[in-house]
Amino acid sequence: MIAREPTLARLATAQSALLDPFGLTPSHLQRALGEIMSH
């Protein structure tokens, strides 16, 4: 599955740039987006 590898690398880059500096995890993001979408 060569096509998946660049996508996974991009997701890891996004996580390290956007979530990790703030001590957040993908589950934190998912909960926050779920809360936003419920309103």
PyMOL Python script that loads the backbone (N, CA, C, O; Angstrom):
from pymol import cmd

cmd.read_pdbstr("""\
ATOM      1  N   MET A   1       0.829  -1.195   0.000  1.00  0.00           N
ATOM      2  CA  MET A   1       0.000   0.000   0.000  1.00  0.00           C
ATOM      3  C   MET A   1       0.871   1.255   0.000  1.00  0.00           C
ATOM      4  O   MET A   1       0.935   1.969   1.001  1.00  0.00           O
ATOM      5  N   ILE A   2       1.501   1.507  -1.054  1.00  0.00           N
ATOM      6  CA  ILE A   2       2.399   2.648  -1.156  1.00  0.00           C
ATOM      7  C   ILE A   2       1.639   3.968  -1.029  1.00  0.00           C
ATOM      8  O   ILE A   2       2.162   4.920  -0.449  1.00  0.00           O
ATOM      9  N   ALA A   3       0.443   4.044  -1.549  1.00  0.00           N
ATOM     10  CA  ALA A   3      -0.326   5.292  -1.519  1.00  0.00           C
ATOM     11  C   ALA A   3      -0.652   5.738  -0.097  1.00  0.00           C
ATOM     12  O   ALA A   3      -0.832   6.932   0.142  1.00  0.00           O
ATOM     13  N   ARG A   4      -0.730   4.823   0.834  1.00  0.00           N
ATOM     14  CA  ARG A   4      -1.083   5.178   2.213  1.00  0.00           C
ATOM     15  C   ARG A   4       0.080   5.801   2.969  1.00  0.00           C
ATOM     16  O   ARG A   4      -0.131   6.625   3.858  1.00  0.00           O
ATOM     17  N   GLU A   5       1.290   5.423   2.631  1.00  0.00           N
ATOM     18  CA  GLU A   5       2.447   5.888   3.388  1.00  0.00           C
ATOM     19  C   GLU A   5       2.598   7.406   3.386  1.00  0.00           C
ATOM     20  O   GLU A   5       2.826   7.984   4.448  1.00  0.00           O
ATOM     21  N   PRO A   6       2.479   8.086   2.223  1.00  0.00           N
ATOM     22  CA  PRO A   6       2.580   9.555   2.265  1.00  0.00           C
ATOM     23  C   PRO A   6       1.463  10.189   3.092  1.00  0.00           C
ATOM     24  O   PRO A   6       1.681  11.188   3.777  1.00  0.00           O
ATOM     25  N   THR A   7       0.274   9.606   3.025  1.00  0.00           N
ATOM     26  CA  THR A   7      -0.844  10.133   3.803  1.00  0.00           C
ATOM     27  C   THR A   7      -0.569  10.000   5.295  1.00  0.00           C
ATOM     28  O   THR A   7      -0.810  10.937   6.055  1.00  0.00           O
ATOM     29  N   LEU A   8      -0.073   8.858   5.714  1.00  0.00           N
ATOM     30  CA  LEU A   8       0.244   8.657   7.132  1.00  0.00           C
ATOM     31  C   LEU A   8       1.349   9.598   7.580  1.00  0.00           C
ATOM     32  O   LEU A   8       1.325  10.099   8.704  1.00  0.00           O
ATOM     33  N   ALA A   9       2.316   9.838   6.708  1.00  0.00           N
ATOM     34  CA  ALA A   9       3.392  10.771   7.049  1.00  0.00           C
ATOM     35  C   ALA A   9       2.846  12.181   7.210  1.00  0.00           C
ATOM     36  O   ALA A   9       3.266  12.909   8.109  1.00  0.00           O
ATOM     37  N   ARG A  10       1.920  12.570   6.354  1.00  0.00           N
ATOM     38  CA  ARG A  10       1.314  13.908   6.465  1.00  0.00           C
ATOM     39  C   ARG A  10       0.493  14.036   7.738  1.00  0.00           C
ATOM     40  O   ARG A  10       0.519  15.079   8.391  1.00  0.00           O
ATOM     41  N   LEU A  11      -0.228  12.992   8.092  1.00  0.00           N
ATOM     42  CA  LEU A  11      -1.001  13.022   9.335  1.00  0.00           C
ATOM     43  C   LEU A  11      -0.084  13.127  10.545  1.00  0.00           C
ATOM     44  O   LEU A  11      -0.390  13.849  11.493  1.00  0.00           O
ATOM     45  N   ALA A  12       1.024  12.421  10.522  1.00  0.00           N
ATOM     46  CA  ALA A  12       1.981  12.497  11.626  1.00  0.00           C
ATOM     47  C   ALA A  12       2.585  13.888  11.720  1.00  0.00           C
ATOM     48  O   ALA A  12       2.790  14.401  12.820  1.00  0.00           O
ATOM     49  N   THR A  13       2.873  14.508  10.574  1.00  0.00           N
ATOM     50  CA  THR A  13       3.408  15.870  10.564  1.00  0.00           C
ATOM     51  C   THR A  13       2.393  16.846  11.130  1.00  0.00           C
ATOM     52  O   THR A  13       2.737  17.714  11.931  1.00  0.00           O
ATOM     53  N   ALA A  14       1.139  16.704  10.713  1.00  0.00           N
ATOM     54  CA  ALA A  14       0.086  17.587  11.214  1.00  0.00           C
ATOM     55  C   ALA A  14      -0.092  17.421  12.721  1.00  0.00           C
ATOM     56  O   ALA A  14      -0.238  18.407  13.443  1.00  0.00           O
ATOM     57  N   GLN A  15      -0.079  16.189  13.191  1.00  0.00           N
ATOM     58  CA  GLN A  15      -0.228  15.953  14.628  1.00  0.00           C
ATOM     59  C   GLN A  15       0.927  16.569  15.399  1.00  0.00           C
ATOM     60  O   GLN A  15       0.711  17.192  16.439  1.00  0.00           O
ATOM     61  N   SER A  16       2.143  16.406  14.910  1.00  0.00           N
ATOM     62  CA  SER A  16       3.292  16.945  15.640  1.00  0.00           C
ATOM     63  C   SER A  16       3.319  18.465  15.614  1.00  0.00           C
ATOM     64  O   SER A  16       3.862  19.086  16.527  1.00  0.00           O
ATOM     65  N   ALA A  17       2.742  19.075  14.583  1.00  0.00           N
ATOM     66  CA  ALA A  17       2.747  20.538  14.489  1.00  0.00           C
ATOM     67  C   ALA A  17       1.552  21.181  15.183  1.00  0.00           C
ATOM     68  O   ALA A  17       1.671  22.269  15.747  1.00  0.00           O
ATOM     69  N   LEU A  18       0.407  20.516  15.145  1.00  0.00           N
ATOM     70  CA  LEU A  18      -0.825  21.149  15.620  1.00  0.00           C
ATOM     71  C   LEU A  18      -1.326  20.644  16.971  1.00  0.00           C
ATOM     72  O   LEU A  18      -1.940  21.404  17.720  1.00  0.00           O
ATOM     73  N   LEU A  19      -1.081  19.396  17.290  1.00  0.00           N
ATOM     74  CA  LEU A  19      -1.617  18.838  18.532  1.00  0.00           C
ATOM     75  C   LEU A  19      -0.558  18.682  19.616  1.00  0.00           C
ATOM     76  O   LEU A  19      -0.757  19.111  20.753  1.00  0.00           O
ATOM     77  N   ASP A  20       0.556  18.072  19.266  1.00  0.00           N
ATOM     78  CA  ASP A  20       1.589  17.754  20.264  1.00  0.00           C
ATOM     79  C   ASP A  20       2.092  18.961  21.054  1.00  0.00           C
ATOM     80  O   ASP A  20       2.281  18.838  22.264  1.00  0.00           O
ATOM     81  N   PRO A  21       2.320  20.127  20.429  1.00  0.00           N
ATOM     82  CA  PRO A  21       2.827  21.262  21.219  1.00  0.00           C
ATOM     83  C   PRO A  21       1.881  21.699  22.341  1.00  0.00           C
ATOM     84  O   PRO A  21       2.302  22.334  23.308  1.00  0.00           O
ATOM     85  N   PHE A  22       0.608  21.355  22.201  1.00  0.00           N
ATOM     86  CA  PHE A  22      -0.384  21.764  23.193  1.00  0.00           C
ATOM     87  C   PHE A  22      -0.798  20.613  24.103  1.00  0.00           C
ATOM     88  O   PHE A  22      -1.720  20.752  24.906  1.00  0.00           O
ATOM     89  N   GLY A  23      -0.119  19.482  23.979  1.00  0.00           N
ATOM     90  CA  GLY A  23      -0.431  18.327  24.811  1.00  0.00           C
ATOM     91  C   GLY A  23      -1.749  17.668  24.453  1.00  0.00           C
ATOM     92  O   GLY A  23      -2.365  17.016  25.296  1.00  0.00           O
ATOM     93  N   LEU A  24      -2.187  17.828  23.218  1.00  0.00           N
ATOM     94  CA  LEU A  24      -3.455  17.258  22.780  1.00  0.00           C
ATOM     95  C   LEU A  24      -3.232  15.957  22.027  1.00  0.00           C
ATOM     96  O   LEU A  24      -2.152  15.702  21.494  1.00  0.00           O
ATOM     97  N   THR A  25      -4.275  15.144  21.997  1.00  0.00           N
ATOM     98  CA  THR A  25      -4.248  13.892  21.246  1.00  0.00           C
ATOM     99  C   THR A  25      -5.368  13.929  20.213  1.00  0.00           C
ATOM    100  O   THR A  25      -6.244  14.791  20.286  1.00  0.00           O
ATOM    101  N   PRO A  26      -5.354  13.017  19.261  1.00  0.00           N
ATOM    102  CA  PRO A  26      -6.462  12.964  18.310  1.00  0.00           C
ATOM    103  C   PRO A  26      -7.823  12.779  18.999  1.00  0.00           C
ATOM    104  O   PRO A  26      -8.835  13.274  18.503  1.00  0.00           O
ATOM    105  N   SER A  27      -7.855  12.080  20.119  1.00  0.00           N
ATOM    106  CA  SER A  27      -9.135  11.914  20.820  1.00  0.00           C
ATOM    107  C   SER A  27      -9.621  13.234  21.407  1.00  0.00           C
ATOM    108  O   SER A  27     -10.825  13.487  21.436  1.00  0.00           O
ATOM    109  N   HIS A  28      -8.696  14.088  21.881  1.00  0.00           N
ATOM    110  CA  HIS A  28      -9.098  15.418  22.340  1.00  0.00           C
ATOM    111  C   HIS A  28      -9.731  16.200  21.193  1.00  0.00           C
ATOM    112  O   HIS A  28     -10.772  16.834  21.362  1.00  0.00           O
ATOM    113  N   LEU A  29      -9.097  16.148  20.037  1.00  0.00           N
ATOM    114  CA  LEU A  29      -9.611  16.851  18.862  1.00  0.00           C
ATOM    115  C   LEU A  29     -10.980  16.317  18.466  1.00  0.00           C
ATOM    116  O   LEU A  29     -11.883  17.091  18.149  1.00  0.00           O
ATOM    117  N   GLN A  30     -11.136  15.010  18.482  1.00  0.00           N
ATOM    118  CA  GLN A  30     -12.405  14.396  18.117  1.00  0.00           C
ATOM    119  C   GLN A  30     -13.519  14.822  19.076  1.00  0.00           C
ATOM    120  O   GLN A  30     -14.634  15.111  18.642  1.00  0.00           O
ATOM    121  N   ARG A  31     -13.224  14.860  20.369  1.00  0.00           N
ATOM    122  CA  ARG A  31     -14.230  15.299  21.345  1.00  0.00           C
ATOM    123  C   ARG A  31     -14.610  16.755  21.134  1.00  0.00           C
ATOM    124  O   ARG A  31     -15.788  17.107  21.197  1.00  0.00           O
ATOM    125  N   ALA A  32     -13.613  17.609  20.882  1.00  0.00           N
ATOM    126  CA  ALA A  32     -13.887  19.029  20.670  1.00  0.00           C
ATOM    127  C   ALA A  32     -14.734  19.237  19.421  1.00  0.00           C
ATOM    128  O   ALA A  32     -15.688  20.016  19.442  1.00  0.00           O
ATOM    129  N   LEU A  33     -14.397  18.552  18.342  1.00  0.00           N
ATOM    130  CA  LEU A  33     -15.182  18.693  17.113  1.00  0.00           C
ATOM    131  C   LEU A  33     -16.591  18.143  17.292  1.00  0.00           C
ATOM    132  O   LEU A  33     -17.546  18.692  16.743  1.00  0.00           O
ATOM    133  N   GLY A  34     -16.727  17.072  18.050  1.00  0.00           N
ATOM    134  CA  GLY A  34     -18.054  16.533  18.340  1.00  0.00           C
ATOM    135  C   GLY A  34     -18.895  17.517  19.127  1.00  0.00           C
ATOM    136  O   GLY A  34     -20.092  17.656  18.876  1.00  0.00           O
ATOM    137  N   GLU A  35     -18.278  18.197  20.073  1.00  0.00           N
ATOM    138  CA  GLU A  35     -18.986  19.211  20.860  1.00  0.00           C
ATOM    139  C   GLU A  35     -19.426  20.370  19.976  1.00  0.00           C
ATOM    140  O   GLU A  35     -20.547  20.861  20.102  1.00  0.00           O
ATOM    141  N   ILE A  36     -18.554  20.800  19.092  1.00  0.00           N
ATOM    142  CA  ILE A  36     -18.884  21.895  18.174  1.00  0.00           C
ATOM    143  C   ILE A  36     -20.041  21.495  17.266  1.00  0.00           C
ATOM    144  O   ILE A  36     -20.966  22.279  17.055  1.00  0.00           O
ATOM    145  N   MET A  37     -19.993  20.286  16.732  1.00  0.00           N
ATOM    146  CA  MET A  37     -21.026  19.839  15.793  1.00  0.00           C
ATOM    147  C   MET A  37     -22.372  19.606  16.473  1.00  0.00           C
ATOM    148  O   MET A  37     -23.401  19.576  15.799  1.00  0.00           O
ATOM    149  N   SER A  38     -22.384  19.441  17.782  1.00  0.00           N
ATOM    150  CA  SER A  38     -23.648  19.194  18.474  1.00  0.00           C
ATOM    151  C   SER A  38     -24.449  20.474  18.703  1.00  0.00           C
ATOM    152  O   SER A  38     -25.606  20.417  19.119  1.00  0.00           O
ATOM    153  N   HIS A  39     -23.841  21.622  18.435  1.00  0.00           N
ATOM    154  CA  HIS A  39     -24.539  22.891  18.664  1.00  0.00           C
ATOM    155  C   HIS A  39     -24.998  23.509  17.395  1.00  0.00           C
ATOM    156  O   HIS A  39     -25.604  24.581  17.415  1.00  0.00           O
TER     157      HIS A  39
END
""", "prot")
cmd.dss("prot")
cmd.show_as("cartoon", "prot")
cmd.util.cbc("prot")
cmd.orient("prot")
